[in-house]
Amino acid sequence: MTDRPDLSSLPSYRQPRRSLLVARKLALMASVVAGLGVAVYGFSPSTSPSDLFSSPAHAQVNTEVRKVERPIGFADIVERVKPSVISVKVNIKEKAASNDDGDDSPFQPGSPMERFFRRFGGQDGIPGLRGPRGGGRAVTGQGSGFFISADGFAVTNNHVVDGADKVEVTTDDGKTYNAKVIGTDQRTDLALIKVEGGSNFPFAKLSDGKPRIGDWVLAVGNPFGLGGTVTAGIVSASGRDIGNGPYDDFIQIDAPVNKGNSGGPAFNTDGEVMGVNTAIYSPSGGSVGIAFSIPAATVKSVVAQLKDKGSVARGWIGVQIQPVTSDIADSLGMKKAEGALVAEPQANGPAAKAGIESGDVITAVNGESVKDARELARTIGGMAPGATVKLNVLHKGQDKVLNLTLGQLPNTVEAKADTDNDNSKAPTRGTDVPKLGMTVAPANSVAGAGKDGVVVTEVDPKSAAAERGFKEGDVILEVAGKSVSTAGDVRDAINAARTDNKNSVLMRVKSGGQSRFVAIPLAKG
């Protein structure tokens, strides 16, 4: 029997099968490519199947991608504004001798700004740059700044150059110049310096507009001594109060800033300075995306006065003020918790002379509503001493309009010693005030308490009085607008407030030489 030849081994046999497989693969690939073509171009009467395969699919997709707008970078802005930014180096001799640990801060110890200063920079802001301890040797520190005019005027932070014996700046091109301090303002932490040795410095423009939350921001400065560093972020918030003082009105940004950025500019996308970086909030000392800038409007006002006089003169009406809380508003019969409550007018100050009294609420200045106590302080502080202003005041439930002439805010706040305080005699037990959780005694019966009001002799730690901050030794001067001198006066005023269906009663309290109003909720029944 003759074996049948293995035809599969012949070329003529394998080729048809290979061709068939190849054809099937091509058909499958063609269907995929055709699908891609439809996905990219869609169905169109003018598009023939042959057009779909006339060029590779990836080329067709790239053509469409090129039509999409590319992400916008900041290189053009940075190239334009970066030359205006400077690194500021200071030498301070006296402070090294007076403070062995080298940690000199211009702010109140323990205050939020003092803690920010520790973490953000200033004279000791760069690790490893402190001079040896003691012996009057120089302390070296670094910060940032920026030119505001071609003739060498530049802005930085007050805490960067405060007390400096020598100030040097390094420009973006690496040149070093000497500078002198023209003026400083501790309240806003701003300083104006004059760089010597040039007359054609590149400078930045302070913005005329107010940034919006969500706007882009570029921070340029000298973090950790690394000059010319640029970071980007957005405006996170505005009008921030960080506890530094009544003029707090910071812009919060999330552009990374660190030690040494202090005094540097925060630019908007127009290449204008929207603020001056002055502080960060950071548990670790490094950037966590919360930084604070002084608004350009404040910088303009302060710098203009520093250039003209070397210091800042602010308007002053001579009152101790506090916010109007919802409880206080209810006690005063106000519909909204707005305005600034006068805790105490200063004797012979402009407000006292105009007839403003404790318990008055200032609701407007020159026809512009006052939102809160901070806004009043900023508004009055932004006016020139000697200017005449019109104040709208809520006085014992009645609206009044008063005109007064502003005085000048003193440069220093003098602490008033409580000379009448004598702790040699223990306070009497006092009389309980029902449902307030405290006992009181006539002030004239307690040594050191003065002659007016009633002194708090005991406070229940679980009471409403304790929650509102009352403590032993506080003196209650008024309750519901009426002067009190005995526990009976306090009870009568509280009962009258209940009769009037008040939810809380307002008390004027003197504590540590300062007066304030406190609203205590009234228990029902």
PyMOL commands that set and color helices and strands:
alter all, ss='L'
color gray80, all
select helices_A, chain A and resi 7-9+11-41+49-52+57-65+75-84+94-98+112-120+158-161+223-225+296-309+326-332+350-354+373-381+443-445+464-467+487-499
alter helices_A, ss='H'
color red, helices_A
select strands_A, chain A and resi 85-92+139-147+153-156+166-170+176-185+190-195+216-221+229-240+250-253+265-267+273-280+291-295+315-316+319-323+340-345+361-365+368-369+388-395+398-405+407-408+431-433+438-442+454-459+475-479+482-483+504-511+514-521
alter strands_A, ss='S'
color yellow, strands_A
deselect
rebuild
show_as cartoon
